[in-house]
């Protein structure tokens, strides 16, 4: 996996921890 993929996963985890996991799930595949 590339560094970008790892950052995307971290971003997903961070947003998922916030309030709208749905938005994170939609943004994750785009990154």
HTML snippet that shows the backbone in 3Dmol.js (N, CA, C, O; Angstrom):
<script src="https://3Dmol.org/build/3Dmol-min.js"></script>
<div id="view" style="width:600px;height:400px;position:relative"></div>
<script>
const pdb = `
ATOM      1  N   UNK A   1       0.851  -1.209   0.000  1.00  0.00           N
ATOM      2  CA  UNK A   1       0.000   0.000   0.000  1.00  0.00           C
ATOM      3  C   UNK A   1       0.883   1.255   0.000  1.00  0.00           C
ATOM      4  O   UNK A   1       1.971   1.268   0.575  1.00  0.00           O
ATOM      5  N   UNK A   2       0.399   2.274  -0.641  1.00  0.00           N
ATOM      6  CA  UNK A   2       1.174   3.508  -0.699  1.00  0.00           C
ATOM      7  C   UNK A   2       0.902   4.374   0.527  1.00  0.00           C
ATOM      8  O   UNK A   2      -0.036   4.126   1.285  1.00  0.00           O
ATOM      9  N   UNK A   3       1.733   5.387   0.705  1.00  0.00           N
ATOM     10  CA  UNK A   3       1.550   6.273   1.863  1.00  0.00           C
ATOM     11  C   UNK A   3       0.192   6.964   1.781  1.00  0.00           C
ATOM     12  O   UNK A   3      -0.444   7.235   2.799  1.00  0.00           O
ATOM     13  N   UNK A   4      -0.238   7.245   0.551  1.00  0.00           N
ATOM     14  CA  UNK A   4      -1.524   7.942   0.387  1.00  0.00           C
ATOM     15  C   UNK A   4      -2.646   7.036   0.879  1.00  0.00           C
ATOM     16  O   UNK A   4      -3.598   7.506   1.501  1.00  0.00           O
ATOM     17  N   UNK A   5      -2.537   5.768   0.609  1.00  0.00           N
ATOM     18  CA  UNK A   5      -3.584   4.828   1.042  1.00  0.00           C
ATOM     19  C   UNK A   5      -3.655   4.815   2.567  1.00  0.00           C
ATOM     20  O   UNK A   5      -4.738   4.787   3.151  1.00  0.00           O
ATOM     21  N   UNK A   6      -2.483   4.834   3.199  1.00  0.00           N
ATOM     22  CA  UNK A   6      -2.444   4.828   4.671  1.00  0.00           C
ATOM     23  C   UNK A   6      -3.068   6.108   5.206  1.00  0.00           C
ATOM     24  O   UNK A   6      -3.837   6.074   6.166  1.00  0.00           O
ATOM     25  N   UNK A   7      -2.741   7.227   4.592  1.00  0.00           N
ATOM     26  CA  UNK A   7      -3.303   8.506   5.050  1.00  0.00           C
ATOM     27  C   UNK A   7      -4.811   8.503   4.878  1.00  0.00           C
ATOM     28  O   UNK A   7      -5.543   9.029   5.716  1.00  0.00           O
ATOM     29  N   UNK A   8      -5.268   7.906   3.787  1.00  0.00           N
ATOM     30  CA  UNK A   8      -6.706   7.838   3.540  1.00  0.00           C
ATOM     31  C   UNK A   8      -7.391   7.020   4.627  1.00  0.00           C
ATOM     32  O   UNK A   8      -8.481   7.361   5.087  1.00  0.00           O
ATOM     33  N   UNK A   9      -6.729   5.927   5.031  1.00  0.00           N
ATOM     34  CA  UNK A   9      -7.313   5.080   6.088  1.00  0.00           C
ATOM     35  C   UNK A   9      -7.362   5.858   7.400  1.00  0.00           C
ATOM     36  O   UNK A   9      -8.347   5.786   8.134  1.00  0.00           O
ATOM     37  N   UNK A  10      -6.304   6.594   7.690  1.00  0.00           N
ATOM     38  CA  UNK A  10      -6.265   7.372   8.932  1.00  0.00           C
ATOM     39  C   UNK A  10      -7.355   8.440   8.894  1.00  0.00           C
ATOM     40  O   UNK A  10      -8.048   8.672   9.885  1.00  0.00           O
ATOM     41  N   UNK A  11      -7.495   9.078   7.746  1.00  0.00           N
ATOM     42  CA  UNK A  11      -8.534  10.108   7.591  1.00  0.00           C
ATOM     43  C   UNK A  11      -9.907   9.491   7.812  1.00  0.00           C
ATOM     44  O   UNK A  11     -10.764  10.064   8.485  1.00  0.00           O
ATOM     45  N   UNK A  12     -10.096   8.301   7.227  1.00  0.00           N
ATOM     46  CA  UNK A  12     -11.387   7.616   7.363  1.00  0.00           C
ATOM     47  C   UNK A  12     -11.667   7.323   8.836  1.00  0.00           C
ATOM     48  O   UNK A  12     -12.772   7.553   9.329  1.00  0.00           O
ATOM     49  N   UNK A  13     -10.646   6.812   9.531  1.00  0.00           N
ATOM     50  CA  UNK A  13     -10.801   6.483  10.954  1.00  0.00           C
ATOM     51  C   UNK A  13     -11.120   7.748  11.750  1.00  0.00           C
ATOM     52  O   UNK A  13     -11.968   7.730  12.643  1.00  0.00           O
ATOM     53  N   UNK A  14     -10.441   8.839  11.424  1.00  0.00           N
ATOM     54  CA  UNK A  14     -10.645  10.096  12.146  1.00  0.00           C
ATOM     55  C   UNK A  14     -12.064  10.626  11.940  1.00  0.00           C
ATOM     56  O   UNK A  14     -12.744  11.005  12.893  1.00  0.00           O
ATOM     57  N   UNK A  15     -12.487  10.643  10.704  1.00  0.00           N
ATOM     58  CA  UNK A  15     -13.837  11.144  10.410  1.00  0.00           C
ATOM     59  C   UNK A  15     -14.874  10.192  10.989  1.00  0.00           C
ATOM     60  O   UNK A  15     -15.908  10.622  11.501  1.00  0.00           O
ATOM     61  N   UNK A  16     -14.590   8.899  10.903  1.00  0.00           N
ATOM     62  CA  UNK A  16     -15.541   7.894  11.417  1.00  0.00           C
ATOM     63  C   UNK A  16     -15.719   8.115  12.923  1.00  0.00           C
ATOM     64  O   UNK A  16     -16.799   7.898  13.473  1.00  0.00           O
ATOM     65  N   UNK A  17     -14.657   8.543  13.564  1.00  0.00           N
ATOM     66  CA  UNK A  17     -14.704   8.781  15.014  1.00  0.00           C
ATOM     67  C   UNK A  17     -15.478  10.056  15.316  1.00  0.00           C
ATOM     68  O   UNK A  17     -15.867  10.284  16.462  1.00  0.00           O
ATOM     69  N   UNK A  18     -15.703  10.873  14.329  1.00  0.00           N
ATOM     70  CA  UNK A  18     -16.367  12.162  14.550  1.00  0.00           C
ATOM     71  C   UNK A  18     -17.872  11.984  14.604  1.00  0.00           C
ATOM     72  O   UNK A  18     -18.378  11.581  15.651  1.00  0.00           O
ATOM     73  N   UNK A  19     -18.610  12.255  13.561  1.00  0.00           N
ATOM     74  CA  UNK A  19     -20.049  12.093  13.653  1.00  0.00           C
ATOM     75  C   UNK A  19     -20.682  11.405  12.466  1.00  0.00           C
ATOM     76  O   UNK A  19     -21.573  10.577  12.654  1.00  0.00           O
ATOM     77  N   UNK A  20     -20.254  11.716  11.231  1.00  0.00           N
ATOM     78  CA  UNK A  20     -20.924  11.101  10.078  1.00  0.00           C
ATOM     79  C   UNK A  20     -20.046  10.111   9.347  1.00  0.00           C
ATOM     80  O   UNK A  20     -19.311  10.480   8.431  1.00  0.00           O
ATOM     81  N   UNK A  21     -20.119   8.866   9.744  1.00  0.00           N
ATOM     82  CA  UNK A  21     -19.323   7.821   9.069  1.00  0.00           C
ATOM     83  C   UNK A  21     -19.759   7.671   7.611  1.00  0.00           C
ATOM     84  O   UNK A  21     -18.980   7.234   6.764  1.00  0.00           O
ATOM     85  N   UNK A  22     -21.003   8.035   7.330  1.00  0.00           N
ATOM     86  CA  UNK A  22     -21.505   7.920   5.952  1.00  0.00           C
ATOM     87  C   UNK A  22     -20.678   8.822   5.027  1.00  0.00           C
ATOM     88  O   UNK A  22     -20.297   8.422   3.927  1.00  0.00           O
ATOM     89  N   UNK A  23     -20.412  10.039   5.494  1.00  0.00           N
ATOM     90  CA  UNK A  23     -19.621  10.969   4.684  1.00  0.00           C
ATOM     91  C   UNK A  23     -18.212  10.415   4.505  1.00  0.00           C
ATOM     92  O   UNK A  23     -17.654  10.486   3.410  1.00  0.00           O
ATOM     93  N   UNK A  24     -17.640   9.871   5.556  1.00  0.00           N
ATOM     94  CA  UNK A  24     -16.292   9.309   5.491  1.00  0.00           C
ATOM     95  C   UNK A  24     -16.265   8.143   4.508  1.00  0.00           C
ATOM     96  O   UNK A  24     -15.330   8.008   3.718  1.00  0.00           O
ATOM     97  N   UNK A  25     -17.287   7.309   4.562  1.00  0.00           N
ATOM     98  CA  UNK A  25     -17.351   6.156   3.660  1.00  0.00           C
ATOM     99  C   UNK A  25     -17.427   6.634   2.213  1.00  0.00           C
ATOM    100  O   UNK A  25     -16.922   5.972   1.306  1.00  0.00           O
ATOM    101  N   UNK A  26     -18.065   7.796   2.000  1.00  0.00           N
ATOM    102  CA  UNK A  26     -18.177   8.325   0.637  1.00  0.00           C
ATOM    103  C   UNK A  26     -16.873   8.991   0.205  1.00  0.00           C
ATOM    104  O   UNK A  26     -16.499   8.936  -0.967  1.00  0.00           O
ATOM    105  N   UNK A  27     -16.182   9.622   1.160  1.00  0.00           N
ATOM    106  CA  UNK A  27     -14.939  10.325   0.825  1.00  0.00           C
ATOM    107  C   UNK A  27     -13.774   9.352   0.696  1.00  0.00           C
ATOM    108  O   UNK A  27     -12.871   9.569  -0.113  1.00  0.00           O
ATOM    109  N   UNK A  28     -13.787   8.289   1.481  1.00  0.00           N
ATOM    110  CA  UNK A  28     -12.677   7.329   1.470  1.00  0.00           C
ATOM    111  C   UNK A  28     -12.377   6.765   0.086  1.00  0.00           C
ATOM    112  O   UNK A  28     -11.229   6.820  -0.356  1.00  0.00           O
ATOM    113  N   UNK A  29     -13.382   6.221  -0.617  1.00  0.00           N
ATOM    114  CA  UNK A  29     -13.110   5.660  -1.949  1.00  0.00           C
ATOM    115  C   UNK A  29     -12.624   6.706  -2.952  1.00  0.00           C
ATOM    116  O   UNK A  29     -11.921   6.371  -3.905  1.00  0.00           O
ATOM    117  N   UNK A  30     -12.993   7.961  -2.742  1.00  0.00           N
ATOM    118  CA  UNK A  30     -12.554   9.006  -3.668  1.00  0.00           C
ATOM    119  C   UNK A  30     -11.077   9.302  -3.498  1.00  0.00           C
ATOM    120  O   UNK A  30     -10.406   9.682  -4.457  1.00  0.00           O
ATOM    121  N   UNK A  31     -10.563   9.133  -2.291  1.00  0.00           N
ATOM    122  CA  UNK A  31      -9.143   9.362  -2.042  1.00  0.00           C
ATOM    123  C   UNK A  31      -8.439   8.069  -2.301  1.00  0.00           C
ATOM    124  O   UNK A  31      -7.218   7.992  -2.162  1.00  0.00           O
TER     125      UNK A  31
END
`;
const viewer = $3Dmol.createViewer("view");
viewer.addModel(pdb, "pdb");
viewer.setStyle({}, {cartoon: {color: "spectrum"}});
viewer.zoomTo();
viewer.render();
</script>
